[in-house]
Amino acid sequence: MNYFLTEEQQMIVETAKEIAHKKILPVREKYDHEGIFPWDIVEALSEADMCGLYIPEQYGGFGGGVFELCLAVEELSKIDGGISLAMAATALGTFPILLHGSEEQKQKYLPGIAAGTTIAAFGLTEANAGSDALGMKSTAVLDGDSYVINGTKQWITNGENAQVYVVFAKTNPAKGARGISAFIVEKDTPGFTFGKHEDKMGIRASSTTELIFQDCRIPKKNLLAREGMGSIVAINTLNYSRPGVGSQALGIAAGALDDAVKYSRERVQFGEAISAFQAVQHMLADMATEVEAARALLYATARTIDAGEKKFAKESAMSKLFCSDVSMKVTVEALQVMGGYGYMREYPMEKRMRDAKITQIYEGTNQIQRNEIALQLIKEAASS
């Protein structure tokens, strides 16, 4: 479908496509097998001025929004959904600063992120606080002009490779969700170390580690927003970032569809290409329809956010939910089209399926997304 992209937006798509095919395609198998963080791809994105697509021009960015970020992440994910996370997860760590940072904080951190010299990460999840993220145990105690943080964050994307982290901890445990605050923590701060590098099923080119805080002292000025606003910072951030997960999932699905169509035209059985078989045609037709429907929902959501609408939590959850469910379904069906070849590591399809699964889990499981959608529907009905 024609989504009537501007000339600049079309240029973003073409640039991301070129990087994906020239830089990512030759190394994706190696990076997946060895779990290598894609520093060379980050450098390529930096050289192409792609790292600051969603960051205002006054801080050195492109001046776009969520939509421009989604366009780039989708195109990169068509080739490798794990490598694209270097950009997408940095956006997750950047949105709290964009949305709630002081002018001083924005001036200090955003230019480096926009230039691609700084990678960001988002430290919310803990071992016993996943879907119940507000049940975290990490604490931050004010001591003079500093906060002292103690606790451990788990499964943090960009892990030890980031330079800037937005971390959530309880400043007043007695207040529950209203006792959580958000902080900017820089790498190499004394008392801040990393745990094990997780050995994952998919997105293996993306680093995932624990963040460990042992009497980690940070300046009081590194508090984001105000004390006690951490849950609001987290919720607002996830509402902005979930379309990014949707675009990653969409890209994985779109890449799988492309591979399946190409393979169906080349694979000959019973004397003709399997694309001539109605059973295969119907599978391809269903996959194509679902991918296009997912893209329409995602793009509409991203444009709604960028237009300045105040309420979009429901649509954000919908786009993440639908795109990731489509991604899992399409990669499974595409692998079925390829049969035994799809199951072999010689072909990228089994990797696409492994990568797709995480999009149904992180930044809120799809069960949590359904809770959020239903909650917003009920609120809207009550207020109408």
N, C-alpha and C positions, 0 to 999 in steps of 0.2 A: 504493500500500500504506500501511497505517497503521503508522507506526514508533513510536507511543506516546510522542510528545514530551510533556514536561512543559509546564505552563502557561507557564513562563518561556521554554522553548525555542520554543514556538509563537509567543510574542510576538516573539522574535528574528526568526523567519521573516516574520511580518507586517510588522515594522518595516523589514526589509531590502527586502521586496517593495514597500512604499510608497515608500521612497527610490528604488528602481530605476525605478519607473513615473513618479513625479512629478518626480524630479530628473535621473535619468540618461537616460531615453528621449528627452526633448526635445533633448538636446545630444550624443548619441552620434555622430551623423553628422558634426557639425562637429568634434568632438574627434578623430575618426578621420581625417578629411581633413587637419586642421591639426596633428595630433600634439600636442595641448594636454594638459598635466598637469591632472587634475581637482581642483584645489584646492577648488572649491565643493562637490564631492561629499565630500571629506574633512571639510569643515566641517559638512556635513549629518550625516555619520556621527558626528562629534564631538558635535554637539548632541543626537543620539539616544542617546548613551552606548554606541555600538557598537564603538568602537575598542579597548576593553579587554576584550572578551568572554573571552579566554583568559588574562587576567592576574589573579592573586590579588587578593582584596579589600583585603588589607593594603597593596597598592601602588596602590590606586585603581581596580582593575579590577572586572569583573563577577563574577569567581570561577569562570568556566566553564573549558572545556578545548578540546581539538582539535575535538570534536564541535560545540560552539557556533560556533566559527570556521567550520567547514565549512558549517553551515547558512546562515550569513550570506553567505559567498562564493558558494555555489551560487545563492542567490536573486538576488544582484547580477549574477552572470554570465549569468543567463537573459536579461538585457537587454544587458549589455556586459561581455565577458570581459577587456577591457583596463582599463577603469575600475576593475573590482573588484580589480585588482592593487595599487592603492594600499593596500588593507587587507591582502591576502594577502602581498605582498612585505615589508610592515612586520613581519608576523608572522615571516617567515623571518629578518629581522634581529634580532628580539626573542628568539626561542627560545634562541640561545646565552647570552644574559644570564640568562634564566629558568632554564636548565638548569645553567649553570656559573659564573654571576656570583657575586661576593661579596655579602654583605648591603649593604655600602656602595655597590657598583655598582648593585644592584637599587633601592635607595632613591633613587639619583641619577637613573636613566634611566627606570625603568618607569612612574612616575606621569605623566610627560609623554606617553609613548606611549599609556597608557591613556586620557588625556584627549583625545588626538587633536591635541595641539599639537606633538608630535614624531613625525617619520617616520623609520623605520629602514631600513637596507639591509645586504646580505650580500655581502662582497667576497672571493670565493674564486677565480673563474675568471680565467684569463689567456689571452693569445693562443695560447700553445703548451701550455696546461694546461686542457683542457676536461674531457673524460671522464677523462683522467689528471690530475685536479685536484691530486694530491699531487706532481706534477712541476713545481710552480710555481718561479719564479725570484726572486720578491720576497724581500727579506731584512729582518731587524730585528736591529740590533746594540745590545747593552746598553752604555750610556755613562753611568756614574754612576747617577743616579736616573731616567734616561730611556732609552727605546728609540728608535733612529733607523731609520726605515723608508724603504726605497727599492724601487721597482718600479711596475708598472702592472697594474691589474685591468681586465678587459674584460667588456662586456655586462652591466653591473651594473644591475639593476632598481631603480627609484626614483632612480638616478643622482644628479644634482646637486640633486634636490629633497629628499633626506633631510637630517636633522640629526645622526644618529648612525649610525655604520658599524661593523660587526664585520668586521675585516680579518685575513687569514691571511698569514703570512710565515715564512720559515725563519730560526730563531735559531741553528740548528746544521746547516748543509747536509750535513755528513758523515754525519749520522744518518738521512738519508732521511725517511720519514714521521714518525719520532720526533723529528725536528729542527724540526717545524713548530709554531708557536705562534699563538694568536688574541689579538687586541687590539681594544679599543674606541677608535675614533677619532672625534673630533667635527669637524663642519664648521667651516671657517675656521681650522683648525689650520695654522700656517705650514708650507709645504712640501707641502701637500695641495691639489691642484687637479683640474680635470676636463678630460677630452678631448672629442672630438666627440660630439654627440647623434646616435645611430644612427637612420637612416631605415629603418624596419622594414616587413616585409610585413604583419604583423598587430599586435595589441595596441598600436596606435599612440598611444593615450591614456596609455600607461605610458612614462615616460622611461627610456631605456637609454643609459648613458654609460660612458666609461672613468674610472677613479679613478687619478690619477697622484701618486706619492709621490717627492719629491726632498728627501732629508735631512729628512724629516718627523719631528720630535721629539715624542714623547708621554710622559706620566708613566709610570713603572714600575707604578704602581697600576692602570693601564688594561689590564694583562695579564689575560686571562681564564683562570681555572683556574690551571694551573702551566705553566712553560716546557716545551715539548715535547709538550703535550697538544692541540695544535691539530687534529690529524687526528681525535682522539676527539671534540672539540667539533664539528667539521664533520659527522662521521658521525652523531652523536646528533641534531644539529640537523636534518639531512636526513630522518632517520627520523621525526621529529615533523612536519616541514613537508610531506612529500610528499602526505599526504592533502589538504592545502590546494590543491595543484596538481590533485589528483583532483577536488576540489569545483568548482574553476574549470572544468575540462573537462566535468564533469557538467552544470553550469549551462548551458554553451554548447550541449551536446547537447540538453538538455531544452528550451531556448528554441527551438532549431531544429525540434524535433519539434512543439512547439506551433504554430509558424508554418506548418509543412508541413500539419498537420491542418486548420488554419483555411483555408489557401489551397485545399486540395483540396475543401472544401465550397463555396467561392465560384467556383472556376474551372469554367466550362461548356465542354465539347467534345462534339461529336456529339449535342447536344441534352440533355445531362445533366451534373451535377457529376462531376468526375473521381474524387471519392471513391466513386462507384458502381462504378468499374472494379476488377476483382479484382487486376490487376497493381499498382495504387496501394495498394489495401487491404493487400496482402501486404508492401509496402515499409513502410507505416506500422506494421503489426503487428510486423515485425522490429525497427524502430527503437525502438518502445515497450518491447519485451521487453529489448533491450540496455540501454536507459537505466535501466530498473528493476533489472536485474541489477547494473549498475554502482553504482547508489545503495545497494543492499543490501550490497555488498562494502565500499564506502566507509564507510557508517555503522557497520558491524560493526567495521571497523578503528579508526575514531576512538573508538568506545566502549571498545574493548580497550585502547587507549593511555590513555584517561582513567581506566580502572579500575585502573591501576597495574601492569599486566603488564610484566615485565621484557624479554621477547623479542617483538618485533613488527616487526623489520626486513623479514622476508619479506612480511608482510601489508601493510606500508606500501608496499613496492615494487609489490606486486600491485595495490593500489588506484590508485596513480599510473599504472601500466602499462595496466590494463584501462579505467579511466575515460578516459584520453587516446586510446587506440585507438578506443574507442566514440565519442568526440567527433568524431574525424576521419571515421569511417565514417558516422555519422549526419548530419553536416553535408553530406557529399558526396551522400548519398541524399536528404536534404531538398531540396537544391538541384536534384536531378534531378526531384523531384516538381514543383517550381516551373518547371522548364524554362527558357526564355529569360528569363523575369522574374527567376528566381533568380540569373541571371548578371549582372544589371544592378545598379549601385550604388544605384539608386532603392530597392531592397529590401535588408534587412539580411542576407540569407542568404549572399551572397558574403563579407561581412565575418566572419560566424560561421566560415566555412570557413578564412579567413585566420587568425583568432584561434585556432582549434582546433589548427593545426599546431604551434605553439610548445609546447603542452602535452606533445607527444611528445618534445621536445628538452631543455627546461631542467630544472634540478634532477635531472640524470641522464637521458640519453637512454633510450628504452625498450629499447634493446639492453643498456645497463648495468643496467636494472631486471631484465631476464631473467637476466643474470649473477648478480645478487644473489640472486634467488629460487632459482636452481639451487644456488648455493653454500650457502644456508641449508638447502635440502632435503638436500643431501649431508652436511652437518654433523649434521643431525638423525638421518639414517640411521646415521651412524657412531657416534653416542652412544647409540643405542637397543639 
